[in-house]
Amino acid sequence: MPTFFTTVFDNASPVAPLGLIVLKGAEKLGKLIDSYLVSWYNKDVGFKNPRFKKDTFIIETQCPRFSTGDGKGIIEESVRGYDVYILVDVGNYNVKYDFYGQQNSMSPDDHYADLKRIISAAGGKAERITVIMPVLYGGRQHRRNSRESLDAAQMLQELFHMGVRDVVTFDAHDPRVQNAVPLMGFDNFFPTYQVLKALVANFPEVKFDPKSFMVVSPDEGAMNRNIFYASVLGVDLGMFYKRRDYANVVDGRNPIVAHEYIGLDVRGKDIFVADDIIATGESMLNLCSDLKARGARKIFLMATYALFTKGVKIFADAYRKGLFSAVLSTNLTYLKDELAKEKWFICADLSKYIAYIISSCNQNKSVSPLLNSADRIHELIGK
């Protein structure tokens, strides 16, 4: 059992009965989280008060839609006095609903609207409400340039005024967006330990020393997360500078003209590249080609959210050409079904980590031990 388990449940005393609401599209992850919570609260923790013990903490809800596309939120049981955690995956485009006789895919806007419907259905009766939103809605539109909307900040403002106490997210594109709601909690977690654990389990031959291993940032925006990996592993760090064409906009962003590498020689080393998302993945594969041309050995690509917006074929082709050894990601958002068949794709399960977060918050305990994964990584590498 992890060393911080005793910290989470030492003198355990929940502030209120726990309730978990899982919105449409997050059911798979929600069930895994619930299984851990049931095990801990019913067996390992052994709370004396029976109202804290349940066969499931999931509170049934639904968000039905009329044929016109209008919807509503329904909570099937009372949440009065409950400490409610709402899990929502705004990135799951595979959820469908009927719209004028046609099947329509739910967009991030649709998922966010359902979240607000469920909060509204609670009617202010819950003791407190925490939203667990791994993919932060509007997170990529995190700052304003000229006359633009500021979607993430607007979302946080709305949730705050609806009575949400805290928002839990993972690897936010720019966590400074929390400045929009200085009086609301905003916790930004990173899956660093879980990803490295998956890497070690699948590639036990990898040596984490400066002569054999190196971390490379794909761009200047990803430097912080790559600095952490390099620092905690005690290896060198390099980076790519993305030169963009700021005179044009393609798919909502300025296209990349060239990647320029800055750093030490990568020849003969295993390379670890971390980013928050893989969208089309084209820039990642261009990076791999450059690193291979410079003599890199194995290349491990990591993204908290592996979206593959243009499919996985280009990655499968690149893997067959030997451009990279693995793509590591998480189950924090919907993953394409075909990824399960690809041996180059490795998924790190974050359900247990989220269950620890919920348990800590439910008892008003500090989440600092969960935010700092350095000690657990050192123990992992030491083994």
C-alpha positions in Angstrom: 0.0 0.0 0.0 1.5 3.5 -0.9 3.2 5.3 2.0 0.8 8.2 1.7 -2.3 6.0 2.2 -1.9 6.2 6.0 -1.6 10.0 5.6 -4.9 10.2 3.8 -6.8 7.9 6.3 -5.0 8.7 9.5 -7.7 9.7 12.0 -10.1 9.6 9.1 -13.2 11.9 9.6 -15.2 12.9 6.5 -16.8 16.3 6.7 -20.0 14.9 5.1 -21.3 11.8 3.4 -19.5 11.3 0.1 -21.3 11.4 -3.3 -19.8 10.9 -6.7 -21.7 12.1 -9.8 -20.4 10.7 -13.1 -21.6 12.5 -16.2 -22.1 10.9 -19.5 -18.8 10.0 -21.2 -16.9 9.5 -18.0 -18.5 6.3 -16.9 -15.5 4.0 -17.4 -13.2 6.1 -15.3 -15.9 6.9 -12.8 -16.5 3.2 -12.0 -12.8 2.6 -11.4 -12.7 5.5 -9.0 -15.8 4.3 -7.2 -14.3 0.8 -6.8 -11.3 2.2 -4.9 -13.5 4.4 -2.7 -15.9 1.6 -1.8 -12.9 -0.6 -0.8 -11.3 2.0 1.3 -14.3 3.4 3.1 -16.0 0.1 3.7 -13.0 -2.1 4.6 -9.6 -0.5 5.0 -10.7 2.7 6.7 -13.6 1.2 8.6 -15.5 4.3 9.5 -17.6 3.7 12.6 -20.5 5.8 11.3 -22.5 3.6 8.9 -23.7 6.6 6.8 -20.1 6.9 5.4 -20.2 3.3 4.1 -21.9 2.4 0.8 -21.9 -0.3 -1.9 -21.4 2.5 -4.4 -20.8 6.2 -4.0 -22.1 7.0 -7.5 -25.3 9.0 -7.4 -27.5 8.3 -10.4 -28.2 11.2 -12.7 -29.3 11.8 -16.3 -29.4 14.6 -18.8 -32.1 13.6 -21.3 -32.6 15.7 -24.4 -35.7 16.6 -26.3 -35.7 16.0 -30.1 -35.0 19.7 -30.6 -31.7 19.4 -28.7 -32.9 21.1 -25.5 -31.9 19.2 -22.4 -32.3 19.1 -18.6 -30.4 17.6 -15.7 -32.0 15.1 -13.3 -30.5 13.8 -10.0 -32.2 10.6 -9.0 -31.7 10.8 -5.3 -31.2 13.4 -2.6 -27.8 15.1 -2.2 -28.8 17.2 0.8 -25.8 17.5 3.1 -23.5 15.5 0.8 -20.0 16.3 -0.2 -20.5 16.0 -4.0 -17.8 15.3 -6.6 -18.8 15.7 -10.2 -16.6 13.9 -12.8 -16.9 15.3 -16.3 -15.0 14.5 -19.5 -15.5 17.5 -21.8 -13.2 15.9 -24.4 -15.4 12.8 -25.0 -16.7 13.4 -28.6 -17.9 9.8 -28.8 -21.1 10.5 -26.8 -24.1 10.8 -29.2 -27.6 12.3 -28.8 -30.6 12.6 -31.1 -31.0 16.0 -32.8 -33.9 16.4 -35.2 -33.6 12.7 -36.1 -29.8 12.8 -36.6 -27.1 11.5 -34.3 -25.0 14.4 -33.1 -21.7 14.1 -31.2 -21.4 15.9 -27.9 -18.9 18.8 -28.1 -17.1 20.3 -25.1 -19.9 22.9 -25.1 -22.5 20.2 -24.7 -20.6 18.4 -21.8 -20.2 21.8 -20.0 -23.9 22.6 -20.4 -24.8 19.2 -18.8 -22.4 19.9 -16.0 -24.2 23.2 -15.3 -27.6 21.4 -15.5 -26.6 18.9 -12.8 -25.2 21.6 -10.5 -28.5 23.5 -11.0 -30.5 20.3 -10.3 -28.7 20.0 -6.9 -30.5 23.2 -6.0 -27.9 24.4 -3.5 -28.7 21.5 -1.1 -25.3 19.8 -1.2 -22.9 20.5 1.6 -20.3 21.5 -1.1 -19.6 20.7 -4.7 -16.3 19.9 -6.3 -15.9 19.5 -10.1 -13.3 17.1 -11.3 -12.6 18.2 -14.9 -9.4 16.5 -16.1 -9.6 18.3 -19.5 -10.2 21.9 -18.6 -13.0 23.3 -20.7 -11.7 26.1 -22.9 -8.2 25.5 -21.6 -6.5 26.0 -24.9 -8.1 29.5 -25.1 -6.3 30.6 -22.0 -5.3 34.1 -22.9 -6.7 36.9 -24.9 -5.1 38.4 -28.0 -7.0 41.4 -29.3 -10.8 40.9 -29.6 -11.1 37.3 -28.5 -13.2 35.4 -25.9 -11.5 34.1 -22.8 -13.4 30.8 -22.5 -11.6 29.1 -19.6 -11.8 32.1 -17.3 -15.5 32.6 -18.2 -16.2 29.0 -17.3 -14.5 29.2 -13.9 -16.4 32.4 -13.1 -19.7 30.7 -14.0 -18.9 27.7 -11.8 -17.9 29.9 -8.9 -21.2 31.9 -9.0 -23.1 28.6 -9.2 -21.6 27.6 -5.8 -18.8 25.2 -6.8 -16.2 25.1 -4.1 -13.3 23.6 -6.0 -12.2 22.6 -9.5 -9.7 19.7 -9.9 -7.9 19.4 -13.2 -4.9 17.7 -14.6 -2.0 19.3 -16.5 -3.8 22.5 -17.4 -2.6 24.2 -20.5 -2.0 27.3 -18.5 -2.8 27.1 -14.8 -2.6 30.9 -14.4 -6.2 30.9 -15.6 -7.1 30.2 -12.0 -6.5 33.9 -11.3 -10.0 34.5 -12.7 -11.4 33.0 -9.5 -9.1 33.9 -6.6 -11.8 32.9 -4.0 -12.4 29.4 -5.5 -10.2 26.4 -5.1 -8.3 25.3 -8.2 -6.0 22.2 -7.9 -3.8 21.3 -10.9 -2.3 17.8 -10.7 0.2 16.0 -12.9 0.4 12.3 -13.8 4.2 12.3 -13.6 4.6 9.3 -11.3 2.0 7.2 -13.0 3.5 7.8 -16.4 7.1 6.9 -15.3 5.7 3.8 -13.5 4.1 2.7 -16.8 7.4 3.4 -18.6 9.4 1.3 -16.1 6.9 -1.5 -16.2 7.0 -1.8 -20.0 10.7 -0.9 -20.6 12.6 -2.2 -17.6 15.9 -2.0 -19.5 15.8 1.8 -19.6 18.5 3.4 -17.4 17.7 6.8 -15.9 21.3 8.2 -15.8 22.8 11.2 -17.7 24.9 9.0 -19.9 21.9 6.9 -21.2 18.8 9.1 -20.8 17.8 12.6 -21.6 14.6 14.7 -21.5 13.7 17.0 -24.4 11.0 19.6 -24.4 9.0 19.8 -27.6 8.7 23.6 -27.3 9.2 26.5 -25.0 5.6 26.2 -23.7 6.2 22.6 -22.3 9.5 23.5 -20.5 8.1 23.5 -17.0 6.9 19.9 -17.1 10.0 18.7 -18.8 12.2 20.6 -16.3 10.5 18.7 -13.6 11.1 15.3 -15.3 14.8 16.2 -15.9 15.3 17.5 -12.3 13.6 14.6 -10.5 15.5 12.0 -12.7 18.8 13.9 -12.5 19.4 13.9 -16.3 20.1 16.6 -18.9 17.5 18.7 -20.6 17.2 19.9 -24.2 14.4 21.7 -26.1 13.0 22.5 -29.5 12.1 26.0 -30.5 9.0 26.2 -32.7 9.3 28.9 -35.4 5.8 29.8 -36.4 4.2 31.8 -39.3 2.4 34.5 -37.4 1.1 36.0 -40.7 -1.4 33.1 -41.1 -3.8 31.1 -39.0 -4.6 27.4 -39.8 -7.1 25.4 -37.6 -7.1 28.2 -35.1 -3.3 28.5 -34.6 -0.2 29.8 -36.4 1.4 27.0 -38.4 4.9 25.8 -37.5 7.5 26.7 -40.0 10.4 24.8 -38.5 11.7 23.0 -35.3 15.1 24.1 -34.1 16.9 22.0 -31.5 18.8 23.6 -28.6 20.7 21.5 -26.2 23.4 18.8 -25.6 24.1 15.9 -28.0 21.4 13.2 -28.0 23.5 10.6 -29.8 23.2 7.1 -28.3 20.7 8.2 -25.6 17.1 7.3 -24.8 14.9 10.4 -25.1 11.8 11.3 -23.1 9.5 14.0 -24.6 6.6 15.3 -22.5 3.7 17.6 -23.5 0.1 18.2 -22.3 -1.7 17.0 -25.5 -1.1 15.3 -28.7 -3.6 16.7 -31.2 -2.7 15.9 -34.8 0.8 14.7 -33.7 2.5 16.0 -36.8 4.9 18.3 -34.8 5.8 15.4 -32.5 6.7 13.1 -35.4 8.8 15.8 -37.0 10.6 16.1 -33.7 11.2 12.4 -33.7 12.7 12.5 -37.2 15.0 15.3 -36.1 16.1 13.4 -33.0 16.7 10.2 -34.9 18.8 12.0 -37.5 20.9 13.3 -34.6 21.5 9.7 -33.4 19.0 9.3 -30.6 18.3 5.7 -29.5 14.8 5.1 -28.2 12.3 7.9 -28.1 9.4 7.9 -25.7 6.6 10.4 -26.3 4.4 11.4 -23.4 1.1 13.4 -23.5 -1.4 13.7 -20.6 -4.1 13.7 -23.3 -3.5 11.6 -26.4 -6.3 13.0 -28.7 -5.0 11.9 -32.2 -7.5 14.3 -33.8 -6.5 13.0 -37.3 -6.4 9.4 -36.4 -3.6 7.0 -35.3 -2.4 5.8 -38.7 0.4 8.3 -39.1 1.7 7.2 -35.7 1.4 3.5 -36.6 3.3 4.2 -39.8 6.0 6.2 -37.9 6.4 3.4 -35.3 6.9 0.8 -38.1 9.7 3.1 -39.5 11.3 3.1 -36.1 10.8 6.8 -35.3 9.7 6.2 -31.7 9.4 3.4 -29.2 6.2 4.3 -27.4 3.5 6.9 -26.7 2.5 7.1 -23.1 -0.7 8.8 -22.0 -3.5 8.6 -19.5 -7.2 7.5 -19.2 -8.2 11.0 -18.1 -10.2 11.5 -21.3 -11.7 9.3 -24.0 -9.3 7.2 -25.9 -9.9 5.9 -29.4 -10.8 2.2 -29.5 -8.1 1.4 -32.0 -5.4 2.4 -29.6 -6.0 -0.8 -27.6 -4.7 -2.7 -30.5 -1.5 -0.7 -30.9 1.5 -2.1 -29.0 3.3 1.2 -29.1 0.5 2.9 -27.0 0.8 2.7 -23.2 -2.0 3.9 -21.0 -1.3 5.0 -17.4 -4.4 4.5 -15.1 -5.2 7.6 -13.0 -8.3 6.3 -11.3 -6.6 5.4 -8.0 -4.9 8.8 -7.9 -8.2 10.6 -8.4 -9.7 8.4 -5.6 -6.9 9.5 -3.3 -7.7 13.2 -4.2 -11.4 12.7 -3.4 -10.7 10.9 -0.1 -8.3 13.7 1.0 -10.7 16.5 0.1 -13.7 14.6 1.7 -11.8 14.7 5.0 -10.5 18.3 4.6 -6.9 17.0 4.5 -4.0 18.6 2.6 -3.5 17.4 -1.0 0.2 18.5 -0.9 1.5 14.9 -0.6 -0.5 14.1 -3.7 0.8 17.1 -5.6 4.4 16.3 -4.9 5.4 13.1 -6.7 9.2 13.4 -6.4 9.6 11.1 -3.5 7.6 8.3 -5.1 9.5 8.7 -8.3 12.8 8.4 -6.5 11.5 5.3 -4.8 10.4 3.9 -8.2 13.7 4.5 -9.9 15.6 3.2 -6.9 13.8 -0.1 -7.1 
